[in-house]
Amino acid sequence: YALVKASASAGAAVLPNPAFLFYFGDAVRHDAGSLPKQPPNDVISTMHNVTATLAEVFPQLSRKHTGSTSKIVWVLGNNDLLGDYYMEVSTNSTFLRDVAQSLSDELSPEEQATVAWGGYYSRDLSSTLTVLVLNTVQYSPKHKPNSTALDDPFGQFQWLEEALAKAKKNSRMVYIVGHIPPAMDTYGYTPLWVDKYVVPYIALVSKYNDIVAGQLFGHVHSEEFRTFPQNSNVTTPILTAGSITPIFSNSPAFRVVDFEPETGTALDYTTYYSVLPSSASGSLSWSPFYSARAYLNLSDLSSASFRTLAENMAKSSTVYDAYITVRQVGYQGTHSSCDALCRWKFSCCLVA
């Protein structure tokens, strides 16, 4: 946990009193079968330990330490399972019940109930903001065992619509948070969600666009964005956060977001990173790498602004190269030259 502890401590040094903290899943390493103990023991204890570490570094956000609603938002990732992407779609899952119990320090009884049911939950972060945490594993083409015959695994889309309707009725703004984004992968240009599940998701976000303050995901180990079709009426982009683990040609990184407290609208964000030392005994030195609006020349963090950025990347190798640098958070030697066709293909992956 050295890198997790170091990044959390660095975050606390940068921002000692954040409003809340999101971590986007995959607390467990890749190839969990190689761990000393076999799942589920190591998988569940790792999720518990990572969450507990964040609670120790940010006790003022912790339900365990304050007795109040936790502001530490946990997400289930595809590695946080008995096998990579392996999850039975059953509302009587012993594994999900054990996960919910292991995180009871930070999950309320109501949250534990829906995590045990389907791996998702809702939480009010403030008097005006609610976070809806999705289980996205079952939407992946890699999910095992295959459940694509089901239109709504775990009844999550029905739950999501009910939660959005409730938030709208109560004049609340919403963050939708998950692990795997409903998007195309920029590495292999393959879909990260099965198409039949992307359609109802976009429909819901479009229907409740006026209360969706952000769509925040992880999984891809890089700082990226996606926008939905212009006719979808979705004005907030999908933003993916970088990774702490540097296993995919990325520097360890975390993000500090400035937002409007009442509406939750993201105003800007700054990413902090560290270059890994050459030996395990070396120390980490964290520093700001970039701020989104200034570095990417964005007027704001809306879908329209990011769509313009994608269009400019297709036209300009300078804009493209600058984006790739921040995408991997400064990791050197991560991309080769990209001609006009290559840039067009990459940009098309970011916008629909």
TAPE-V957428 format. One line per field, one symbol per residue. psi: psi as a letter, one per 30 degrees, with the letter a starting at -180 (. if undefined). burial: + if it has 16 or more other C-alpha atoms within 10 Angstrom, else -. A space follows every 50 residues. Layout:
BEGIN
psi: ???
burial: ???
END
This chain:
BEGIN
psi: geeeeeeeeeeeeeifilelkkkhlhekllhffflelkkfeeeeeeeeee eeeeeeeifffkeeffglkkgjjkkklffhaflkgjkkikghjeeeeeee efgfefkleeeeefeeeggllkkkfaffkkkjjkjfeffkffkklkgffk fikggeeeeeeeeeeeeeeghklkkkkadkkilkkfeghlkfkkeffeee eeeeeeegeffjfljklbefgljllkllkfgfgjfklkkklalekhfhhl kkllkkkkljeefgkkellkkklkkklflffllkjklkelkeeeeghkfa hleeeeeeeeeeeefkfeeeeeeeefeghgkkhfkakjaeeeeeeeefff l.
burial: ---+-++++++---------++++++++---++-----++-+++++++-+ ++++++++++++++----+++++++++++++++++++++-+-+-++++++ ++++++++--++++++++++++++++-+++++++++++++++++-+++-- -+++-++-+++-+++-++---+++++++++++++++----++++--++-+ -+-++++++-++++++++++++++++++----++++++++++++++--++ +++++++------+++-+++++++++-------+-+--+++++--+-+-- +++++++-+++++++-+-+++-+++++++++-----------++-+++++ +-
END
